[in-house]
């Protein structure tokens, strides 16, 4: 299985703050997800989809088995289609805006997704009757049948999309530092 990390967003909701390069809780968001991706791939590769908006990532070396790909930067769906058409399936897609994501959560999703006989499986985060996607999917094919796997709304699946989200995560990071001291 290959892993694609989506890291090319325009940062419009965060007024230009480039999420993959954000340093939260002592680590850059891109480094958090790369560490998890490297643990997951045994016979595959990790691809980081960047755009002109995040092209500084292309100058970095993330080690063996990690390749940075300059995607068109026309939007999430277009960039996702671009990168998926260039890598061998199956592909696990991960976002670069989950500061608290863990390897255990991703492994659990992959385990559950592997039981599904469909083309695309997406992790949705649900609280009450509302569900939202956070950018984690397993693509067995580029299109076709689709199913969602629901996870509870837990800290590990909190994404940073808005200034309010960023403030909440920064506050959590600060309170975590106080506990460690």
C-alpha positions in Angstrom: 0.0 0.0 0.0 1.2 3.5 -0.8 0.4 6.6 1.3 -0.4 10.0 -0.1 -0.3 13.0 2.2 -2.3 16.0 1.0 -0.3 19.2 1.8 -1.0 21.7 -1.0 -3.9 23.7 0.3 -4.2 27.5 -0.3 -4.7 28.3 3.4 -7.7 30.6 2.7 -9.5 29.8 5.9 -6.4 30.4 8.0 -5.6 33.7 6.2 -2.4 32.4 4.5 -1.1 30.2 7.4 0.3 27.1 5.7 -1.1 24.2 7.7 1.5 21.6 6.9 4.2 23.9 8.1 2.4 24.9 11.4 4.4 24.0 14.5 1.9 22.8 17.1 2.8 21.0 20.4 6.4 21.1 19.4 6.1 19.4 16.0 5.2 20.6 12.5 2.0 19.1 11.2 3.6 17.6 8.1 6.2 15.8 10.3 3.5 14.3 12.5 1.8 12.7 9.5 5.0 11.7 7.7 6.1 9.8 10.8 2.8 7.8 10.8 2.9 7.2 7.0 6.5 5.8 7.2 5.3 3.4 9.9 2.5 2.2 7.7 4.3 1.5 4.4 6.3 -1.7 4.2 6.3 -2.4 0.5 5.0 1.0 -0.7 6.0 4.6 -0.8 4.9 7.9 0.8 4.0 10.7 -1.6 3.5 14.3 -0.4 1.2 16.2 -2.7 2.2 19.9 -2.5 1.3 22.9 -4.7 2.9 26.3 -5.4 1.3 27.4 -2.2 3.4 25.0 -0.1 6.3 24.4 -2.5 8.9 25.1 0.3 8.3 21.5 1.3 9.9 20.4 -2.0 13.3 21.6 -0.7 13.2 19.2 2.3 14.4 15.7 2.6 12.1 13.4 4.5 14.2 10.3 4.0 14.1 7.1 2.0 10.7 6.1 0.5 9.2 9.6 0.7 8.7 11.6 -2.5 7.4 15.1 -2.8 5.2 15.7 -5.8 4.3 19.1 -7.1 0.5 19.0 -7.8 -1.4 21.5 -9.9 -2.8 23.5 -6.9 -6.3 23.9 -8.4 -8.1 22.6 -5.4 -8.3 19.5 -3.2 -10.3 17.3 -5.5 -8.2 18.2 -8.6 -4.9 17.6 -6.7 -6.2 14.3 -5.3 -7.1 13.1 -8.7 -3.8 14.2 -10.1 -1.7 12.3 -7.5 -4.0 9.2 -7.4 -3.6 8.8 -11.2 0.2 8.7 -10.8 0.6 6.2 -8.0 -0.1 2.5 -7.7 -3.2 1.5 -5.8 -4.3 0.8 -3.1 -3.5 4.2 -1.6 -4.2 5.5 1.8 -4.8 9.3 1.7 -3.9 11.3 4.8 -4.3 15.0 5.5 -1.6 17.3 6.9 -3.8 19.1 9.4 -4.4 16.6 12.3 -2.0 17.6 15.1 -3.0 14.8 17.4 -3.4 11.9 15.0 -1.9 8.6 16.1 -0.6 5.5 14.3 -3.2 3.5 16.3 -6.1 5.5 14.9 -4.9 5.1 11.3 -4.1 1.4 11.8 -7.7 0.9 13.1 -9.1 2.7 10.1 -7.0 0.6 7.7 -8.1 -2.6 9.5 -11.8 -1.7 9.3 -11.4 -0.5 5.7 -9.7 -3.7 4.6 -12.9 -5.6 5.5 -15.0 -3.5 3.0 -15.4 -4.8 -0.5 -15.8 -1.3 -2.1 -13.6 1.0 -4.2 -13.2 3.9 -1.8 -13.5 4.0 2.0 -13.6 7.3 3.9 -13.2 8.0 7.6 -15.9 10.3 8.9 -15.9 11.8 12.4 -19.4 11.9 14.0 -20.9 13.5 17.0 -24.7 13.2 17.6 -26.1 12.9 14.1 -23.5 15.2 12.3 -20.6 13.6 10.5 -17.7 15.3 8.7 -14.8 14.1 6.6 -11.3 14.8 7.8 -9.3 13.8 4.7 -8.6 10.1 5.5 -9.5 7.6 2.8 -8.4 4.3 1.3 -8.6 4.1 -2.5 -8.7 0.6 -3.9 -9.8 2.1 -7.3 -10.0 5.7 -8.5 -13.8 5.7 -8.5 -16.8 3.4 -8.0 -18.5 2.2 -4.9 -18.0 4.2 -1.7 -18.6 3.7 2.0 -17.9 5.8 5.1 -16.5 4.4 8.3 -17.7 6.4 11.3 -15.3 7.3 14.1 -16.3 9.2 17.3 -15.4 12.9 17.5 -12.1 12.4 19.5 -9.1 14.7 20.0 -6.9 12.5 17.7 -9.2 13.4 14.8 -9.4 17.1 15.4 -8.3 19.0 12.3 -7.1 22.6 12.0 -9.3 24.3 9.4 -10.1 27.7 10.9 -8.5 30.3 13.2 -10.8 29.1 15.9 -9.5 25.5 15.5 -5.9 26.8 15.6 -6.6 28.7 18.8 -8.2 25.6 20.4 -5.2 23.4 19.5 -2.7 26.0 20.7 -4.6 26.2 24.0 -4.6 22.4 24.3 -0.9 22.2 23.5 -0.2 24.8 26.3 -2.3 22.9 28.8 -0.5 19.6 27.8 2.9 21.4 28.5 1.6 22.4 32.0 0.7 18.8 32.8 4.2 17.5 31.7 6.1 20.1 33.9 
